[in-house]
Amino acid sequence: MENIRTSYSQKLLKYFLIVVLGSMLLTLSAKIKIPFYPVPMTMQTFVVLFLGISLGYKMAVGTVFVYLLEGLLGIPVFSNSPEKGVGLVYFTGPTMGYLIGFLFAAFISGYLNFQTNFVLIFFKLILSVFFIYLFGVIWLGYLIGWEKPIFQLGVAPFIYAELFKVLLLTFLSTNIIKIRKII
């Protein structure tokens, strides 16, 4: 009985550390940015997709959820925090839809498990990124008004960078999937 509890405790500790490290990685990726208005370009989408591929959908969604919770609680984990606010004030700003989209992207990139088919992996990652931008554009349109050039503000400046990140992850995916097997 003691061995079962010890094994369970070790497993919980391992998952806790993975989630904390993943959240820290997301925070670092948020701080690597190119300033755009109204949404900055960061490495977060790369990390969200990486988490999905390497950890699987449960751990990836859990990690993204913890990251969002940290931000909601006022820890300056988001891209423009603390300089543009923290907590709920920042969360409900222009990036909220994208942040929520991270949950869906982590799920899709982790759930659809195409081990070695590069074409399917590429389209899985494109679909994952699509959900980030879908939620991002919907929220941005709601927030700043649908009469504004929402696509030009919230999607167009990022297309080439996202394509590069997806291609890079596609080619690295077979090595990244090996991480999932270790965990």
C-alpha positions, -999 to 999 in steps of 0.1 A, spaced: 0 0 0 28 24 8 44 17 -26 12 26 -43 10 60 -24 46 67 -31 42 60 -68 11 81 -69 28 110 -51 58 108 -74 35 108 -105 16 138 -91 48 157 -84 61 149 -119 29 163 -135 29 193 -112 65 201 -122 57 197 -159 28 221 -156 48 246 -137 77 244 -162 53 246 -191 37 277 -176 71 293 -171 79 285 -208 47 302 -219 55 332 -197 90 335 -213 75 331 -248 51 359 -240 79 383 -232 97 375 -265 77 399 -286 76 423 -315 52 452 -307 22 454 -329 -11 472 -323 -35 460 -309 -20 425 -304 18 419 -301 36 392 -320 51 366 -295 64 331 -294 34 319 -274 17 301 -303 49 282 -309 50 271 -273 13 262 -271 16 240 -301 49 225 -288 32 217 -255 4 200 -273 27 179 -294 51 170 -266 27 166 -236 -5 154 -251 -38 172 -249 -45 167 -212 -12 180 -199 -10 208 -225 -45 221 -218 -38 219 -181 -6 238 -185 -23 265 -206 -51 267 -181 -26 272 -152 -9 299 -172 -42 317 -178 -51 314 -142 -18 328 -131 -25 358 -154 -60 362 -141 -47 362 -105 -24 391 -113 9 374 -119 25 393 -148 27 363 -172 11 379 -202 29 397 -230 23 433 -221 20 429 -183 26 445 -160 31 476 -181 -4 475 -196 -21 460 -165 -25 427 -148 -52 403 -138 -87 406 -152 -81 441 -165 -54 429 -188 -71 395 -196 -102 412 -209 -81 435 -232 -75 429 -269 -56 396 -265 -83 378 -245 -97 358 -275 -62 347 -285 -55 336 -249 -87 316 -248 -78 301 -282 -46 288 -267 -67 262 -248 -83 249 -280 -50 249 -299 -33 230 -271 -62 205 -272 -61 200 -310 -23 199 -313 -22 173 -285 -53 153 -293 -48 146 -330 -18 123 -328 -3 120 -363 31 105 -354 51 106 -386 29 119 -414 43 154 -419 13 165 -441 -12 156 -414 9 171 -387 12 204 -407 -26 206 -412 -32 197 -375 -10 226 -365 -26 249 -390 -60 239 -376 -47 246 -340 -35 280 -350 -68 287 -368 -86 284 -335 -63 309 -318 -70 334 -345 -107 326 -347 -113 334 -310 -88 363 -312 -106 380 -341 -141 374 -326 -131 390 -293 -111 418 -311 -141 426 -333 -164 427 -302 -139 449 -283 -129 475 -308 -158 473 -332 -166 453 -363 -163 483 -386 -125 484 -379 -102 463 -402 -102 434 -378 -84 409 -401 -57 435 -410 -51 443 -373 -55 408 -357 -44 383 -383 -26 396 -414 6 409 -397 11 374 -381 4 350 -410 40 346 -422 54 342 -387 27 316 -378 34 297 -410 71 296 -402 64 284 -366 41 257 -379 66 245 -405 94 244 -379 72 224 -355 61 201 -383 97 192 -391 107 189 -354 75 170 -345 89 135 -348 117 144 -323 92 163 -301 69 133 -300 97 113 -284 94 137 -254 58 125 -249 69 89 -248 94 97 -220 68 116 -200 
